[in-house]
């Protein structure tokens, strides 16, 4: 069974959700790169950043396969290094 977890709750365009991460996954001062398939509104990615940072980690950057530019999710990640392979404007 997993150990103790930390939780981040966030809202989506269609409801609310939560993410959990094992407390022992990130050590204080550790750097993390978050890799995900799609950047839409940015809520999920920001929740992951909150989890990592709540454990004392640092976000080195975000990488996405595709970004839905028209949803402005990058604004949610202002201050972070964000890279997306593909961009869709509609």
Helices and strands as residue ranges (DSSP letters): E 5-12, E 15-22, G 23-25, E 31-39, H 43-54, E 58-68, G 69-71, G 73-77, E 82-88
